């Protein structure tokens, strides 16, 4: 509903329920907005698209996008919907071949906003080299949606290398992040104007495909990748530790966070490690290749960093003497330990999903 | 550079830890009054760097934790009414009332509950929603009370007809005094909450310190601040002193913030106040004084002047002992078992300043063992005062 404000002129063209009813308004929307943007790839509008693809194993992913406001510093819901699914495919090492697009529109959405989002989808898809081959449009009554929801699904082709994913993570792996964290989460909070602060921060929204392809192109033995979306680094590390049963040790000071993100999080009592990102990944690969991988990642984002390592499951968190060992006599399997600048380790816990600003 | 970096420098932390070790010659028990301090201590792992004999206990300085169930029930009842927009700070939304439901639960069921970060947002919402009744659920210590007072003053001045205040503000000094006067008291020195003292001034605590001959050190929230506060407290104890010191000079002056104090005094008057799990402390609450009392949510139609809570689903919660420093969170049989941030029995597990939440997120949960037994038996310490929570 970002585009609807009481002061809008009645003359503004808006989405009506009829745009989703299958009649002439639906046809008009498809013919005048969606076909020019995405076209039918095979020249035929039909129930399903057909396309030619490289033979070999495929990857398939789907995601739904709900974001308020629809247009935010550094991006919009359309670009997010394309890049989010492209990034999901990239996390298993896949190159995207085709996308589908489902638009759920709220009655009253300004048509100008929809056009802007559709143009953004087209631009983002072109930049990622992936066609939008099929889609759907529905309209819900005013008040039943946040203006616009998008679902994208994507099919991608996998290369010949070994499978990339949490089962490949090994003790001794290095853990890297591809850039500084938390920009998207803070930019969205600020854009909602609910938190009483302003910031020049833009979302980190970006395709991770080029950096992943560059890593693979150098023949690096990538064990696992995870794009850092909702829940941030904390959620990604927690899930990988849980799924692999391994102990992940993170040096808190090594995690790159922009000063503006740090300040906003300090002010609001939020954890930057749990803030959302839309253009950052965490990477696991053998420690011997960490420096080379870091150089590749820093070619895209200078803030990329090595943040920790994977330890043997069930071992104490710190084999050195010192403060760390006094603390955690028994480390459960599948744990993430953060070591701070004072040498103290603490266990990472998972937030409740929605971070709420503190009272004072 | 992060402006807080100087207060987090590892070299400074190491130096202060060394000084503490040198300063301490026997065991001492100190209380950090504020939940924000508790979280900072555990988040930075400072509790694990301290000398063995220095015991830290966690005080009642979490505004969410000490808000009585009856007040939360009243907020829930108001939020459930058609046409009501209930606004509060994020922390309040997860706290369960007597029947275990929170404001977030009500919101999911269709109630209009909004998170605000400034009380004045509630006035803007009231202006934008003329057909609806806006209720601001105001909680917090003297830190947030001035902003609520400003809201009340502005609402009164502009004649707002659809804004009401459900006031749950509390004052920290009377609670500290009640802790010291309790026969179960274990506190030998306080780290006073820096942000409260930034408003009220360090002078407010001097009578208390003198009466009980107890060191009180006004302390900030960064590692260097906290260790400096502990060091000054320990040095006083070792020397047999008991006075107020200000280790938070960059934010706190002896007289505090005169404008904020005047605003509080203009809008509120002290009142005896029930603290959840702790009992009634004299003059420890704030209520709207005339003419601002016209904004009191208790005056809305259908509001009973005495609200009686239903059966207390949180009967298993030992928050009263935790907030007096008589039991560690991990000593609670429910901790991490039937009480987690996702399904809290009491506010200390869900508030971002709650001691139980601090242990859950930053502490070692394996502590829940014989070593972490309650410090005083539950039966001995259910309440600090004669007037226990109904």
HADDOCK unambig.tbl for C-alpha pairs under 7 A between the chains (distance, minus, plus):
assign (segid A and resid 194 and name CA) (segid B and resid 116 and name CA) 6.96 0.50 0.50
assign (segid A and resid 195 and name CA) (segid B and resid 117 and name CA) 5.73 0.50 0.50
assign (segid A and resid 196 and name CA) (segid B and resid 117 and name CA) 6.94 0.50 0.50
assign (segid A and resid 259 and name CA) (segid B and resid 1 and name CA) 6.33 0.50 0.50
assign (segid A and resid 259 and name CA) (segid B and resid 2 and name CA) 5.61 0.50 0.50
assign (segid A and resid 323 and name CA) (segid B and resid 49 and name CA) 6.89 0.50 0.50
assign (segid A and resid 327 and name CA) (segid B and resid 48 and name CA) 6.79 0.50 0.50
assign (segid A and resid 328 and name CA) (segid B and resid 364 and name CA) 6.87 0.50 0.50
assign (segid A and resid 341 and name CA) (segid B and resid 10 and name CA) 6.02 0.50 0.50
assign (segid A and resid 342 and name CA) (segid B and resid 10 and name CA) 5.73 0.50 0.50
assign (segid A and resid 344 and name CA) (segid B and resid 45 and name CA) 5.71 0.50 0.50
assign (segid A and resid 346 and name CA) (segid B and resid 362 and name CA) 6.03 0.50 0.50
assign (segid A and resid 346 and name CA) (segid B and resid 363 and name CA) 6.82 0.50 0.50
assign (segid A and resid 347 and name CA) (segid B and resid 362 and name CA) 6.58 0.50 0.50
assign (segid A and resid 349 and name CA) (segid B and resid 361 and name CA) 5.54 0.50 0.50
assign (segid A and resid 352 and name CA) (segid B and resid 342 and name CA) 6.73 0.50 0.50
assign (segid A and resid 356 and name CA) (segid B and resid 90 and name CA) 4.82 0.50 0.50
assign (segid A and resid 356 and name CA) (segid B and resid 91 and name CA) 6.43 0.50 0.50
assign (segid A and resid 357 and name CA) (segid B and resid 90 and name CA) 5.29 0.50 0.50
assign (segid A and resid 357 and name CA) (segid B and resid 91 and name CA) 6.86 0.50 0.50
assign (segid A and resid 358 and name CA) (segid B and resid 89 and name CA) 6.91 0.50 0.50
assign (segid A and resid 358 and name CA) (segid B and resid 90 and name CA) 6.02 0.50 0.50
assign (segid A and resid 358 and name CA) (segid B and resid 91 and name CA) 5.56 0.50 0.50
assign (segid A and resid 358 and name CA) (segid B and resid 352 and name CA) 6.24 0.50 0.50
assign (segid A and resid 359 and name CA) (segid B and resid 89 and name CA) 5.76 0.50 0.50
assign (segid A and resid 359 and name CA) (segid B and resid 91 and name CA) 6.35 0.50 0.50
assign (segid A and resid 360 and name CA) (segid B and resid 143 and name CA) 6.78 0.50 0.50
assign (segid A and resid 360 and name CA) (segid B and resid 144 and name CA) 6.83 0.50 0.50
